[in-house]
Amino acid sequence: MLSKTCKYAIRASIFIASQSYQDKRVTIKEIAEKINSPKFFTAKILQVLAKNDLVHSIKGIGGGFEIPKEIMNKINLYQIVIAIDGDLLFTCCGLGLGKCSEIHHCSVHERFKEIRNEIATMLMDANLEELALGIKSGDSFLK
């Protein structure tokens, strides 16, 4: 349901948040290694995340990527999904039909709509601060 790019973006964001929580900036190389992603691919993902103000890019010596602690709890997974994949996950037809809508819908429309809404709610409720703390405590992992 999520693109490979989006999955890497989520993992990268969580890793950056976990390091930022400890007042550390991380490089593209560190991020790519930690989330098991190609460096060039990771750089492109981080470019999009930075453009959407989901991560901050600091240039120069001592630079890298960070997420200020005071905004970590305001950034949720829904925002990352929208930045990387757009809203297709929340608007597409469950059967892949192009003309499925509220008025003229497919046979799984209502059931799939419920699932899409539950996924959207879960992604909106999951913020980077709580996910970073899970990594820091060892309760969860990224690769």
N, C-alpha and C positions, 0 to 999 in steps of 0.2 A: 504494500500500500504506500509506503514511503519510498522515495527514490534512494539509490545508494548514496548519492550526493547529500541528501537530507539526513540520512543516518549518520554519515561522517560529520556533518555540520552540528548535529546534536551532540555527538560524542566530543567533538572539539570544543564546543561551548561549555560543556560540563567540565572538561579537563581544565580549560582556561579559568573557569570560575573556581575550581578547587585550588588552583595555584594562586589565584588572586586573593582568595580567602586567607592565604598565608603570606600575603604581600609580595608575591613573586610574579614577575612577567615571564612569559614563555615565548620561545622562538618557534618559527614554522617547523624547523627540524625536530624540536622536542615534541611538539604537538603531533606531527606526522608519526613519529616513533611510538608515542603513547597510545594513539588510536589505531595504529597499524594501517596507515593510509599513505599512498604515494605523496612525496613532498610537493610536487608541482600541483597535484590535484588539491591538496590541502591548502596551498597558497591561494588558489582560485576560490575555494569555499570561504576562506577567511576574508578575502576581498569583498565578497557579497555580504558577509556578516557585518563587516566594518562599515560598509556603505549604508546598511540598514540600522546602524548604531546599536547593534547587539553585542559587539565586542569593540574595544578600543585598540587602535594600532599606534604604538609609540615608536617613532623613528630614532635612529642614532645609537650611540653607545649606551648600553643598558636598556635599550628599547625592547620591543616585543609586543605581545598581546596581553591584554588584561581586561577585566570587567570590574569596575569600581564596586566595592562591597555594598555601598548604599543603594545601588540599583539592581543588584543580583536578584532580590526577591520580587522585582518588578518585571523581570524578563522571564517569559514562560516558553515552553516548547512550541506552543501554537504560533508564536511570533517567528520562531526559527523556521517552522514548516512553511509558513506563508512567504517568508523571505526567499527560501530556496525552491520550493515546489509550487508556490502559488496556492490558490484555493481549490484546486482540482479534487483533492481528497474529500473536501466537504461539499462539493457540488456535482460530482460525476455520477453517472448512472451505475447501479450495482451490476448490471449486465453489460455495460459498455456501449449502450445505445446512445446515439447522438441527440435524439429528439425527446428524451425522457424529461418530463416536467411534472409539476403539481397537477396540471390540467390533463395532460396526455402522458400517462406514466406506464412503466413496465410492470411486470407481475411481482417483482420483489421491491418495488419502490418504497413502500411504507416501512417494511422491515429494515431495509438498508438505510433509510433516512434515520431511523432510531439509532442504529449502530454508528453512523456518521456523527450524530449529535453526541453520543456517549464518548466517542474518540475526541471530538472537539473539546468537550468539557474536561476530559482527563488531561489533554495537552495544555489547556488554559490554567488548570489547577497546579500543574507541575512547574515550579519555578527553579531557576538555576541555583539559588541559594540552598534549597533543601536537597537538590541532587548533588551539589558539590559537597555538602556535609556528609552525604552517604558515602562518597568516595573517600573523603578524609577519615571517616571513622572505620573504613574497611567493610562496611555493610554491603557495598556494591562495587562493581568494577567496570572498566571500559573496554578491555580486550581479553 
